[in-house]
Amino acid sequence: MYSAKYKISVIIPIYNSETSLKRCLTSIINQTLRNIEILCINDGSTDNSEKIIMDISKKDERIKYFSLIKNSGSGPARNKGLEYAEGEYISFIDSDDFILDDTCYEKMYKFASKNGANLVSANLRLIDNNGELGKHPHCFEVKNDSSIFPQDYGVPWFFQKNLYKSQFLKNYNIVFPDYRRGQDPVFLAKVLTNVDLVYCIPLDFYLYDNQQGNYKINSKVKELDYINHYNDTLKILELNGFDKTYLEYKKMMHDFFIYHKKDSSIEFLEENIKTVFGEDSHVLKEYKMRYSLYQNEGMSNGLTSSLLDENNNKEEIDIFNPKKIFTITMVKNEMDIIESFIRYNLNIVDGMIILDNNSTDNTLNIIKMIKNEGLAVFYIEDKNGKFEQDKKMTELLKIAVDKFDADIILPLDADEFITSKYLENPRKILEQLEYPNYYLVKWKTYVPDFGKNIYKKFIPSQITFVRDENLEKFYKVIIPKELVKTFSVGLTFGNHDIIYDQEYENLIKGVINSELSISHFPIRSKEQTLSKVVVGWINLPSKIKMSHLKMSNFHWQNMFKWIKEYGRITNKDVTQFAKKFALENDVTEITIKEDAMNLSFCKNIKINYTNNKVLPIPNILQQFDVTYKKSHEKEQILLNKIEDLTLKLNELNNLKLLEEKHLKSKILTYESSKSWIITLPLRKLGIIIRKMFNW
């Protein structure tokens, strides 16, 4: 078994730190835990740093000095320390920072050893320009001895406040990338995605000195490395399922781009983004969109945040995303519209959670391909196929709030697109929605006319006619997160309203929002209609309550009856179906007018994967195959239960026969006994007496 020479190896990269180095080293030398080694790596300093190290090392043999030939950056310097470290645990200290208390290492080591921890995290404090201690908003506060899942650590910043098991780092080959800037988050992201638990100790351990205030990303090379670190870190987080942290860090990346551009005017920013993410990447397009918004609107809207950049900690203006907005969706066989749905709505919201309800067409594959572009799409495969929409959408609602910390949640179907009546991005209106109300938004139903736009793949560009909005009776809901957290609200079938305990009736209010609408494309082509109606209606009765069938699915039933009676549908029939969709009254005259959705604010609505038309026959046959298999499985389960019951009945019957046989044998044995024969005359006399006196 491996036995470490020291309990802790302290690694310090040093570059021109003559003004702070002595303070740093003193805070380590004075630790009550004596069995430590202090590895000082001089990264090409040109000041008196080397002399200071050599002078102090003469008084303390635990200091080990290494010198790099040229200035290479703190990442390679720390890797040099890891190469020579002989401690059971590793601590990283920057030369301009120091340890707050002399007992810190002793307490942290005991805590780590007691728990067999690979990672121990304590508290970090900042010194601001006024020399005052403070906390960092992106550094979680440890308040008691505890352990947390690494997904709950937050963004991978301030790795210095942690103690790392040396063997753990070696086992997973975790080192720092060779970047001039941004190497720390990549290192910590690798640690967090490989460790099982983070053990937390409520100890003010590390003092991060932010008084220098120098801006450290001041060249094309450093900027390129810093952008590379975002790419690396986001990939690590996404591949390992750290979805909430991934979204938060992605937002911070875009905030950095705007801050960097406006404050430093580095001419290479756009070129470096292209180099790292690609010329046609979503990241570059989003950056251009956000910077354009900043130029046009940013300085006038007054929205600020206290987000601090790790390298400079200057306050940034956050003109974007003051609220986190998510959609939740349950889909089944929507291959012709799912890409349009995702690409449009991602111009408005921060993320989309999609549950695929066992689609038998190409819907799920399209979702996966879009997610692989790096877009904020999070999908769940629902293989049981039960169409419990109210139950499953309520679960997605909880996931959006609990896992992704969404502030506003839009439950949408795949044929629904949130729009603003002001011909602008509806996000501005969504951000103004406030608790304790929830909001009702009316449908705006689009009708295919099979005219000049028929070959356009993006559905809102293909279908541009809308029916009379006065006919619309159905609303969809928008929900602030507080209603979920405080009152545990759920969704009704169809997402037309919310449900909650009656005791909250006077506290929760539904408000109609007339500034927003839901552009609705339920009927789009002959093929889609045939597939949707046949697959949907045949499966619905066995999967949902009859009350839901009558209330929310009468339109599908009507179309099913039409197809069954006439055996076919034409484009004209499809237009009529769309005109009358979800209208309970038999309206004879329904007018339509051209009113195309506003797409002027959309930056990425190019359709890449929706190349094939819906094929209703294979889709229907596949669904029948799925239904048959499920029916066969249920039949087999029932047969197995019958067989089990039959076996149990046979066992009971055999047991009864055995008991009867045993009882007869006992009776015969008793009747043959002497006592039975001797008492026989007395029994006969008793019978005669009972008859005489009618006893």
Secondary structure, DSSP 8 states (H G I E B T S, - for coil): ----SEEEEEEEEESS-TTTHHHHHHHHHT-S--SEEEEEEE-S--SSHHHHHHHHHTT-TTEEEEE-SS---HHHHHHHHHHH--EEEEEE--TT-EES-TTHHHHHHHHHHHHT-SEEEEEEEEE-TTS-EE--TTS----SSEEE-GGGS-SS--GGGEEEEHHHHHHTT----S-SS-HHHHHHHHHHTT-S-EEEEEEEEEEEE--S------SHHHHHHHHHHHHHHHHHHHHTT-HHHHHHHHHHHHHHHHHHHHHH--TTHHHHHHHHH-TT-HHHHHHHHHHHHIIIIITTS------B-TTT--B----S-SS-EEEEEEESS-TTTHHHHHHHHTTT-SEEEEEE---SSSHHHHHHHHHTTT-SEEEEE-TT----HHHHHHHHHHHHHHTT--SEEEE--TTEEEEETTSS-THHHHTT--TTEEEEEEEEEEE---STTTT-SSHHHH--EEE-GGG---EEEEEEHHHHHHH--EE-TTSSSEE--GGGTTT-EEEE-SSEEEEE-----HHHHHHHHHHHHHHGGGTS-HHHHHHH-HHHHHHHHHHHHHS---HHHHHHHHHHTT--S--S---EEE-----TT-S-----S--S---HHHHHHHHHHHHHHHHHHHHHHHHHHHHHHHHHHHHHHHHHHHHHHHHHHHHHHHHTSHHHHHTHHHHHHHHHHHHHTT-
